Amino acid sequence: MKKYMNYFGLGVDPDGRFLHDIRRAQTKADFFAICREHLDHAESMPLEPYTPELRSRDVVAGVHT
């Protein structure tokens, strides 16, 4: 399931914290705790993804900088 987080992860928060955390989850409990922390709220989420600042070694959705 972690690989599918890249599809909507850019729309979760502008600083990329969700993607950073979810990529480092090592257990099922970690995964769901991170999802609850970032996604369990009543606030509306944007329809368009945020544009994170990328470093030269970052790869996001197949885009290399």
Summary of the structure (lengths in Angstrom):
residues: 65
radius of gyration: 12.0
end to end distance: 25.5
largest distance: 35.2
contacts: 124
relative contact order: 0.21
helix: 45%
strand: 6%
